[in-house]
């Protein structure tokens, strides 16, 4: 806490006057009593030397300045006096022994104000047989931040056998099945995942993969997880071009088996596009996260369906950070997996299982219990629980509503309509006609363009549903214009997506912007750094776009792993930068 100089002067006066049991007036100087008072002090005597340092200042600095009628005895504010020693609060931290006794006054210690201790989370709890080891949890929590031992992992979970046999009490760990053929994929799905009510689902692909790169690059690895087993299906290593096991296809298409994940609809879209697998029962964990989190707030915000990162959810509900290193995420998934890749991929899928059960059990403990989010493919809005008294109050209002109020009510979008409008807003582009479309989307459908009077008389709650138009960065708009011009000028199909071109034009047209700043411009929260650099070099290499070799070497190539730079598709760009640097 920062204390101003005026505050120090005031504190000095209070300390001196209290310690000497006299009020001090600048006009009469400093007076001391003839002897110590025999009456016990009201409060314990403060050991000032432990908390202060000495500073020599003048009476002028200690003079209390009053204005108008508050000035005493007509004394001048500028009157100076002899120098005195003034205690000054030390800004250095003070060590305090927590076990030292409090000072005693009249045989009783002073009352201590109750201060709520900082909440320290323990291991996450669920009703699942497989639970996190408390020993491993606390070991990770106490480990150095950012060290390999500090991250959450599926290896922390086990089950204690209780079958009455000689193996009673044995710890059983979560098993990982690494499958490199369609046959082993089929066996694993039949044995461990068919019939489960919920599975964690995730995918990995080559960071530089384009839509024409083929299945093995765009769907390199598929992960499924139950509470006891994790399947890693390494599609990139399947010997034949027949990639989909029948049982896997059946599981993904079964709406009674929830497939949980973060930003899972993107993975399911990729799965359908490259493998022809239709997914039903898609459960977005971000939706459950928001329902549980905001149902506990007194004035919850309006729910939307924006994605909350896996790292945020794990940190908040599993109470440990999860490893999301870019060097592993963007590593080569086309070759046999290394141990760190297996651990990374397995933990992502298994985290979805544990997150679901932790958050779902917390949802069921809420009063009232909010509805469970629907499967994402149903496109239904998120809902919070409605308290009983709010329902009763709403019924009373509806019973006494006049005809005029009813007409206004019809013009007001319902909760589901408002949620759908919000969802549509999220899907719309932030460039071009975004502002106009947002405004059109939030005009109630039953209100015509000429019904200005009806719009004016809408209830305040209706008017608040209109979302503010988000300001678009001018550099983002310029890049959008440039990419559209480029796509129209091409006689052949563009081989990269809009995000590649958008990142490239922001980078190419603005020499002062590095990839980190571009990541912030393109999205809030910012994109991953390796995502932006991958976009830029991907656009340059695939579309043969112009670039500065100096900037490419310094800002892009220096951040990419050697496995990426060694690819044939980037050889022209890398060689050009090497040649320029040697010259």
C-alpha positions in Angstrom: 0.0 0.0 0.0 1.4 3.4 -1.0 1.2 6.2 1.6 1.5 9.8 0.5 3.7 12.3 2.2 0.6 14.1 3.6 -0.5 10.8 5.1 2.8 10.4 6.8 2.6 13.8 8.4 -0.9 13.0 9.7 0.2 9.7 11.1 3.2 11.3 12.8 1.0 13.7 14.6 -1.4 11.0 15.8 1.4 8.8 17.0 3.1 11.6 19.0 -0.1 12.9 20.5 -1.3 9.5 21.5 2.0 8.4 23.0 2.3 11.6 25.0 -1.4 11.7 25.8 -1.5 15.4 24.7 -2.9 17.1 21.6 -0.3 19.1 19.8 -1.0 22.6 18.4 1.6 24.2 16.1 1.0 27.6 17.8 2.1 26.4 21.2 5.0 24.1 20.2 5.5 20.7 21.7 4.7 20.2 25.4 5.4 17.1 27.6 3.6 16.1 30.8 5.5 16.4 34.1 5.4 12.7 34.7 4.2 9.4 33.4 0.5 8.7 33.6 -0.4 5.9 35.9 -3.6 4.9 34.0 -3.1 1.9 31.8 -3.2 2.8 28.1 -6.4 2.0 26.2 -4.5 0.1 23.5 -1.2 -1.8 23.6 1.9 0.4 23.1 3.1 0.2 19.6 6.8 -0.7 19.2 7.3 2.1 16.7 11.0 1.3 16.1 10.1 -2.0 14.5 8.0 -0.2 11.8 9.5 3.2 11.2 12.7 5.0 10.2 13.7 8.5 11.3 13.5 11.5 9.0 14.4 15.0 10.1 11.9 17.6 8.9 10.7 21.0 10.2 7.6 22.2 11.9 6.7 23.8 8.6 6.3 20.3 7.1 4.2 19.2 10.0 2.0 22.3 10.1 -1.7 21.5 9.6 -3.1 23.7 6.8 -6.6 24.9 7.3 -8.7 27.0 5.0 -11.2 29.8 6.0 -12.9 29.2 9.4 -10.8 26.0 10.0 -7.6 28.0 10.7 -6.7 28.1 14.3 -5.4 31.2 16.2 -4.6 33.0 13.0 -1.3 31.2 12.8 0.5 31.3 9.4 0.8 28.2 7.4 4.4 29.2 6.6 5.6 29.6 10.1 8.8 27.6 10.6 10.0 26.1 13.9 12.9 24.0 15.1 13.8 20.8 13.5 12.4 17.6 15.1 12.7 13.9 14.5 9.7 12.5 12.7 9.1 8.7 12.4 8.5 7.7 8.8 6.8 4.5 7.8 9.3 2.0 6.2 8.4 0.7 2.8 10.5 -2.5 3.3 8.6 -5.7 4.2 8.7 -6.5 7.9 9.4 -10.0 9.2 6.9 -11.2 11.8 7.0 -14.3 13.9 3.6 -15.9 13.6 4.1 -17.7 16.9 5.1 -14.7 19.0 2.5 -13.8 21.7 0.2 -10.8 21.3 0.8 -8.0 23.9 -1.4 -8.3 26.9 -3.3 -5.4 28.4 -5.0 -5.8 31.8 -4.5 -9.6 31.7 -6.3 -10.1 28.4 -4.9 -10.1 24.9 -6.4 -7.6 22.5 -9.2 -8.7 20.2 -8.0 -9.7 16.7 -10.1 -8.9 13.7 -11.2 -12.1 11.8 -9.7 -12.1 8.4 -10.7 -14.8 5.9 -7.6 -16.8 5.0 -6.7 -17.2 1.3 -8.4 -20.2 -0.2 -6.0 -23.0 -1.0 -7.4 -25.7 -3.2 -6.7 -29.3 -2.6 -7.0 -32.3 -5.1 -10.1 -32.2 -7.3 -12.8 -34.6 -6.1 -15.2 -36.7 -8.2 -17.2 -39.9 -7.6 -15.2 -41.7 -10.2 -13.2 -44.8 -9.1 -10.1 -43.3 -10.7 -8.9 -40.4 -8.5 -5.8 -38.1 -8.5 -3.1 -39.2 -6.1 -3.0 -36.6 -3.2 0.8 -37.2 -2.9 1.4 -36.5 -6.6 -1.0 -33.5 -6.6 0.8 -31.7 -3.7 4.2 -32.6 -5.2 3.2 -30.9 -8.4 1.7 -27.9 -6.6 4.9 -27.4 -4.7 7.2 -27.9 -7.6 8.9 -25.0 -9.3 6.5 -23.1 -11.6 7.0 -24.2 -15.2 9.0 -27.3 -14.4 7.9 -30.6 -15.9 6.9 -31.8 -12.4 4.5 -28.9 -11.9 2.0 -29.8 -14.6 -1.3 -31.8 -14.4 -1.1 -35.2 -16.1 -3.2 -38.4 -16.6 -0.3 -40.3 -14.9 -1.4 -38.8 -11.5 -4.7 -40.8 -11.5 -5.2 -44.4 -10.3 -7.8 -46.7 -8.8 -7.4 -48.8 -5.6 -8.6 -52.4 -6.1 -11.2 -53.5 -3.6 -12.3 -56.9 -4.9 -11.6 -59.0 -1.8 -8.7 -60.9 -3.5 -5.0 -61.0 -2.8 -4.7 -58.0 -5.0 -7.0 -56.0 -2.7 -5.5 -52.5 -2.2 -3.4 -52.6 -5.4 -3.1 -49.3 -7.3 -4.3 -49.5 -11.0 -3.1 -46.7 -13.3 -4.8 -45.3 -16.3 -3.7 -47.3 -19.4 -2.6 -45.7 -22.7 -3.1 -47.7 -25.9 -0.9 -46.5 -28.8 -2.5 -47.9 -32.0 -0.7 -47.7 -35.4 -3.1 -49.8 -37.5 -6.8 -50.0 -38.2 -7.0 -53.5 -36.6 -5.6 -52.4 -33.2 -7.9 -49.3 -33.4 -10.9 -51.5 -33.9 -9.9 -53.9 -31.0 -9.2 -51.0 -28.6 -12.6 -49.2 -29.4 -14.5 -52.5 -29.0 -12.8 -53.4 -25.7 -12.6 -50.1 -23.9 -14.8 -47.4 -25.4 -18.0 -48.9 -26.8 -20.8 -48.5 -24.3 -19.3 -45.7 -22.4 -21.6 -42.7 -21.7 -18.9 -40.1 -22.0 -15.5 -40.0 -23.7 -12.8 -37.3 -24.0 -12.0 -36.5 -27.6 -9.1 -34.6 -29.2 -7.1 -34.5 -32.4 -3.6 -33.5 -33.5 -2.5 -32.6 -37.0 0.6 -31.1 -38.7 0.8 -27.4 -37.9 1.7 -26.6 -41.5 -1.0 -28.8 -43.1 -3.2 -27.3 -45.8 -6.5 -28.7 -47.1 -4.7 -30.3 -50.0 -2.0 -32.0 -47.9 -4.0 -35.2 -47.4 -5.5 -37.2 -44.5 -2.2 -38.2 -42.8 -1.3 -34.5 -42.4 -4.7 -33.1 -41.5 -5.8 -35.9 -39.1 -2.4 -37.2 -37.9 -3.6 -38.4 -34.5 -7.0 -39.1 -32.9 -7.4 -39.4 -29.1 -10.2 -41.0 -27.2 -10.3 -41.4 -23.4 -12.5 -43.0 -20.7 -11.8 -42.7 -17.0 -9.6 -45.8 -17.2 -8.2 -46.0 -20.7 -6.8 -43.7 -23.3 -6.6 -44.6 -27.0 -4.1 -42.9 -29.3 -4.9 -43.7 -32.9 -1.9 -42.7 -35.0 -3.6 -42.3 -38.4 -0.5 -40.9 -40.0 1.2 -44.3 -39.5 -1.6 -46.6 -40.7 -0.1 -48.7 -43.5 -3.1 -48.5 -45.8 -5.4 -45.7 -46.8 -8.3 -47.3 -45.0 -8.3 -45.2 -41.8 -11.6 -45.6 -40.0 -12.4 -48.6 -37.8 -16.1 -49.5 -37.9 -16.5 -49.4 -34.1 -14.9 -45.9 -34.0 -17.3 -44.7 -36.6 -20.2 -46.1 -34.6 -19.0 -44.5 -31.4 -18.6 -41.1 -33.0 -22.1 -41.2 -34.6 -23.9 -42.3 -31.4 -25.7 -39.4 -29.8 -26.0 -41.4 -26.5 -22.2 -41.3 -26.1 -21.1 -37.8 -25.3 -17.8 -36.8 -26.8 -16.3 -34.0 -24.6 -13.6 -31.5 -25.5 -12.6 -27.9 -25.9 -13.4 -26.2 -29.2 -14.5 -29.7 -30.2 -16.7 -28.7 -33.1 -13.7 -27.7 -35.1 -12.2 -31.2 -34.5 -15.4 -32.8 -35.6 -15.6 -30.7 -38.7 -12.1 -31.8 -39.6 -12.9 -35.4 -38.9 -15.9 -35.2 -41.3 -14.0 -33.4 -44.0 -11.0 -35.7 -44.2 -12.3 -39.0 -43.0 -16.1 -38.8 -43.7 -17.0 -39.5 -40.0 -20.1 -37.8 -38.8 -20.1 -36.9 -35.1 -23.1 -36.7 -32.9 -23.2 -36.2 -29.1 -20.7 -33.3 -29.2 -20.3 -31.8 -25.8 -18.4 -28.5 -25.5 -16.8 -28.2 -22.1 -16.7 -24.4 -22.4 -20.5 -24.4 -22.1 -20.6 -26.4 -18.9 -17.8 -24.2 -17.5 -19.8 -21.0 -18.1 -23.0 -22.5 -16.7 -21.3 -23.7 -13.5 -19.2 -20.5 -13.0 -21.9 -17.9 -13.7 -24.7 -19.7 -11.9 -22.9 -18.9 -8.6 -22.8 -15.1 -9.3 -25.4 -12.8 -7.9 -25.7 -10.9 -11.2 -24.5 -13.3 -13.9 -23.7 -11.9 -17.3 -25.5 -13.0 -20.5 -24.1 -16.4 -21.5 -22.4 -16.8 -24.9 -20.7 -19.7 -26.5 -17.2 -18.4 -26.9 -14.5 -21.0 -26.2 -12.7 -21.1 -22.9 -9.3 -22.6 -23.3 -8.4 -26.0 -21.9 -5.6 -24.5 -19.9 -8.0 -22.1 -18.1 -10.5 -24.8 -17.3 -7.9 -27.2 -16.0 -6.2 -24.6 -13.8 -9.6 -23.5 -12.3 -11.2 -26.9 -11.7 -8.4 -29.4 -11.5 -6.2 -26.9 -9.6 -3.0 -27.5 -11.5 -1.6 -26.1 -14.8 -1.7 -28.3 -17.9 1.3 -28.4 -20.3 0.6 -26.5 -23.5 4.1 -26.1 -24.9 4.2 -24.9 -28.5 7.3 -27.0 -29.2 5.3 -30.2 -28.6 2.0 -28.9 -30.1 3.8 -28.0 -33.4 6.1 -31.0 -33.4 6.1 -33.6 -36.2 3.1 -35.9 -35.8 3.8 -37.9 -38.9 6.5 -40.1 -37.3 6.4 -42.5 -34.4 5.5 -40.6 -31.2 8.1 -39.8 -28.6 7.3 -40.1 -24.9 6.6 -36.4 -24.4 4.2 -36.4 -27.4 2.4 -39.4 -26.0 2.1 -37.8 -22.6 0.9 -34.5 -24.1 -1.7 -36.2 -26.4 -3.0 -38.5 -23.7 -3.3 -35.8 -21.1 -5.4 -33.6 -23.4 -8.0 -36.2 -24.0 -8.1 -37.4 -20.4 -8.4 -33.9 -19.0 -11.7 -33.6 -20.9 -13.1 -36.6 -18.9 -12.0 -35.3 -15.5 -13.1 -31.8 -16.3 -16.6 -33.0 -17.2 -17.1 -35.0 -14.1 -15.7 -32.3 -11.7 -17.8 -29.5 -13.3 -20.9 -31.7 -13.7 -20.9 -32.7 -10.0 -20.5 -29.1 -9.0 -23.5 -28.2 -11.3 -25.6 -30.8 -9.5 -24.7 -29.3 -6.1 -25.9 -25.8 -7.1 -29.2 -24.5 -5.7 -31.2 -24.2 -7.9 -29.6 -26.7 -10.3 -29.0 -25.1 -13.7 -29.9 -27.2 -16.8 -27.1 -29.2 -18.3 -25.9 -27.8 -21.6 -27.2 -29.6 -24.7 -25.0 -31.3 -27.3 -23.4 -28.6 -29.4 -24.8 -29.9 -32.7 -28.4 -29.1 -31.5 -27.6 -25.3 -31.5 -29.6 -24.7 -28.3 -28.8 -21.7 -26.1 -27.2 -22.0 -22.7 -29.4 -21.5 -19.6 -28.9 -20.6 -16.0 -31.2 -21.8 -13.2 -34.2 -19.5 -12.4 -34.8 -19.0 -8.7 -38.2 -19.8 -7.3 -38.9 -16.3 -6.1 -38.1 -14.9 -9.5 -40.5 -17.3 -11.2 -43.3 -16.4 -8.7 -42.6 -12.7 -9.3 -42.7 -13.1 -13.1 -46.1 -15.0 -12.8 -47.6 -12.1 -10.8 -46.4 -9.6 -13.3 -47.8 -11.6 -16.2 -51.1 -12.0 -14.4 -51.6 -8.3 -14.1 -50.3 -7.3 -17.5 -52.5 -5.0 -19.5 -53.2 -5.4 -23.3 -50.7 -2.6 -24.0 -48.0 -4.3 -22.1 -48.8 -7.6 -23.9 -48.2 -5.9 -27.2 -44.8 -4.7 -26.0 -44.0 -8.1 -24.6 -44.6 -9.6 -28.1 -42.2 -7.2 -29.6 -39.5 -8.2 -27.1 -37.3 -11.1 -28.1 -37.6 -14.2 -25.9 -34.6 -15.5 -24.0 -34.0 -18.2 -26.5 -34.2 -15.7 -29.4 -31.8 -13.4 -27.7 -29.4 -16.3 -27.2 -29.7 -17.3 -30.8 -28.9 -13.7 -31.8 -25.9 -13.7 -29.6 -24.7 -17.0 -31.2 -25.2 -15.6 -34.7 -23.1 -12.5 -33.7 -20.2 -14.8 -32.7 -20.3 -16.5 -36.1 -20.2 -13.2 -38.1 -17.0 -11.8 -39.4 -15.5 -8.8 -37.6 -14.8 -7.0 -40.8 -16.6 -5.5 -43.7 -20.3 -5.2 -42.9 -20.0 -6.4 -39.3 -21.5 -3.3 -37.7 -24.4 -3.2 -40.0 -25.3 -6.8 -39.6 -25.0 -6.7 -35.8 -27.5 -3.8 -35.8 -29.9 -5.7 -38.1 -29.7 -8.9 -36.0 -30.7 -7.2 -32.8 -33.9 -5.5 -34.1 -36.8 -7.6 -32.9 -38.3 -9.6 -35.7 -41.9 -8.5 -35.0 -40.9 -4.8 -35.2 -41.0 -3.3 -38.7 -38.6 -0.8 -40.1 -41.2 2.0 -39.8 -42.4 1.1 -36.3 -40.2 3.7 -34.6 -42.7 4.3 -31.8 -42.8 0.7 -30.9 -39.1 0.4 -30.8 -38.8 3.5 -28.6 -41.3 2.0 -26.1 -39.6 -1.3 -25.7 -38.7 -2.3 -22.1 -35.2 -1.4 -20.9 -34.3 -5.0 -20.6 -35.0 -5.4 -24.3 -32.8 -2.5 -25.3 -30.0 -3.9 -23.2 -29.9 -7.0 -25.4 -28.3 -5.1 -28.2 -24.6 -5.9 -28.1 -22.1 -3.1 -28.7 -20.4 -3.1 -32.1 -16.8 -4.2 -31.6 -14.3 -1.8 -33.0 -12.2 -3.4 -35.7 -8.5 -2.6 -36.0 -7.9 -0.7 -39.2 -4.9 -2.9 -40.0 -7.3 -5.9 -39.8 -9.7 -4.2 -42.2 -6.9 -3.4 -44.6 -5.7 -7.0 -44.6 -9.2 -8.2 -45.2 -9.5 -6.0 -48.2 -6.1 -7.1 -49.6 -6.9 -10.8 -49.2 -10.2 -10.4 -51.0 -8.5 -8.5 -53.9 -5.9 -11.3 -54.1 -8.4 -14.1 -54.2 -10.4 -12.3 -57.0 -7.2 -11.8 -59.0 -6.3 -15.5 -58.9 -7.3 -17.6 -61.9 -6.6 -20.8 -60.0 -7.8 -21.8 -56.6 -6.1 -20.3 -53.6 -4.3 -23.1 -51.7 -4.4 -21.5 -48.2 -7.2 -20.3 -46.0 -8.2 -16.7 -45.3 -6.4 -16.7 -41.9 -3.1 -17.4 -43.7 -3.5 -14.5 -46.0 -4.9 -12.2 -43.3 -1.9 -12.8 -41.1 0.5 -12.4 -44.1 -0.9 -9.0 -45.2 -0.9 -7.6 -41.7 2.7 -8.6 -41.3 3.8 -7.6 -44.9 2.1 -4.2 -44.9 3.2 -3.2 -41.4 6.9 -3.4 -40.8 6.6 -2.3 -37.2 4.4 -5.2 -36.2 6.0 -8.5 -35.1 4.1 -11.8 -34.9 3.3 -11.3 -31.2 1.5 -8.0 -31.9 -0.2 -9.5 -34.9 -1.5 -12.3 -32.7 -3.2 -9.7 -30.5 -4.7 -7.9 -33.5 -6.2 -11.0 -35.0 -7.9 -12.3 -31.9 -8.8 -11.5 -28.3 -7.5 -13.6 -26.5 -4.4 -13.5 -28.7 -3.6 -16.4 -31.0 -0.6 -18.7 -30.2 2.7 -17.3 -31.5 3.5 -20.4 -33.6 0.0 -20.2 -35.1 0.7 -16.7 -36.5 4.2 -17.6 -37.7 2.8 -20.8 -39.3 0.2 -18.7 -41.1 2.8 -16.2 -42.5 5.4 -18.7 -43.7 2.6 -21.0 -45.0 1.1 -18.2 -47.1 4.5 -17.1 -48.5 5.6 -20.7 -49.3 2.4 -22.0 -50.8 1.2 -18.9 -52.7 4.8 -17.7 -53.5 4.1 -14.2 -52.1 6.8 -11.6 -51.8 8.6 -11.1 -48.4 11.5 -9.4 -46.7 14.3 -12.0 -46.2 15.6 -10.0 -43.2 12.2 -9.9 -41.4 11.4 -13.5 -42.4 14.7 -14.7 -40.8 14.4 -12.6 -37.7 10.7 -12.8 -36.9 9.5 -16.1 -38.5 12.2 -18.6 -39.2 14.0 -18.1 -35.8 10.8 -19.1 -34.0 10.0 -22.3 -35.9 11.3 -25.8 -34.9 13.9 -27.5 -37.1 11.3 -30.2 -38.1 9.2 -27.6 -39.7 12.0 -25.7 -41.5 13.2 -29.0 -42.9 10.0 -29.6 -44.9 10.3 -29.4 -48.7 7.5 -26.9 -49.0 9.5 -24.3 -47.0 12.9 -25.0 -48.6 12.6 -22.1 -51.1 11.9 -19.6 -48.3 14.6 -20.9 -46.0 17.2 -21.0 -48.8 16.3 -17.5 -49.9 16.9 -16.2 -46.3 20.2 -18.1 -46.0 21.5 -16.7 -49.3 20.5 -13.1 -48.4 22.3 -13.4 -45.0 25.5 -14.7 -46.6 25.6 -11.9 -49.1 
